[in-house]
């Protein structure tokens, strides 16, 4: 069970692009997102271009600083999209 000191936190993201991206554009965007915003902070991502869940890697919790950094990167680097980044939530028991 992942409770108390074993609890791990992460956050969801959603990106609604104003135009559809080709498969090549999606891959390029994900590569940029991963190398600039996710991996340097020691985070892992499950998902793809439009939505996903981010938490610490290999274990532990994403922090509020991590969440804010990813939100800031998305807002700055995808200005023509609607961005939503959730608050931190339990990575093992995600509920809407």
N, C-alpha and C positions, 0 to 999 in steps of 0.2 A: 504494500500500500504506500502511496506517496502522500503522506500527510505530515504536518508539523515540520520538523527540520528536513524532511525528505521531499517536501513540496517543491515543484519547479514551475516557474512562470515564463510565459511567452506572450506574444500578441499576434493578432491577425492583421492583414493588410488587404485592401481592395484597390484596384486601379481600373477606372473606366475611361478608356481612351476614346477620344472623339472620332477617330477613324480606326478601321480594322488594320492590324499589322500583318504583314506577310509572315510566313514561317521564318524566313531569314531575318526579318526585322525583330521578331519575337526572340530568337536566339541571341541576336546582338544585344538587345535590351536586357535580357536576363544576365548575360555575361557581364555587362556593365554594372548592373544592380548588385550582383554577387560580389564582384571584385572591388567595387567602390564602397558599398554600404553594409554588406552582410559579413563577408569573410574577415575583413580587417578587425572587426569587433569580436571575433571568436563566436560567431553565431551560425546557426544552421537554419535552412529554409525548407519547408515542405510546401509545394505548390508550384505555380507557374506564373505567367505574366499577369493575369487578371486578379489572382487572389492566392493567399497562402498563409502559413503560420510560421513564425520565427521564434526560436528559442536559443539558449546557449548550447554550445557544442564542446565537448562530447556530453556533458551533463551540467546541471546547475540551472540558473535562471537568467533570463534576459533582465536587464535593469530598466528603470525609467529613462536613464540617459541613452540606452540602446534604442528604446522605443522612439524617443524624441529625435535621435540622430537619423534613424531610418525615415521617419515622417518628414523631417527637414530635407533629406536627400530626395525623396520622392517629389515633394512639393517644388523643389528647386529644379530638378532634372526632368520632370514630366509636367510642364506648365499647362499643356493643353489637355489635361485629364482631370477627372474628379478622383480625389484621393481620400481614402478612409483608413485610418490606423486605429485599432481598438486600444483600450486600456490594457494593462497587464492582466492576464488571466491564468488560471491553473492549466498547465500544459497537458496534464493527464486527464482532466475532467472538464473539458471545454463544453460550456453550455451557452446558448445565445441569450 
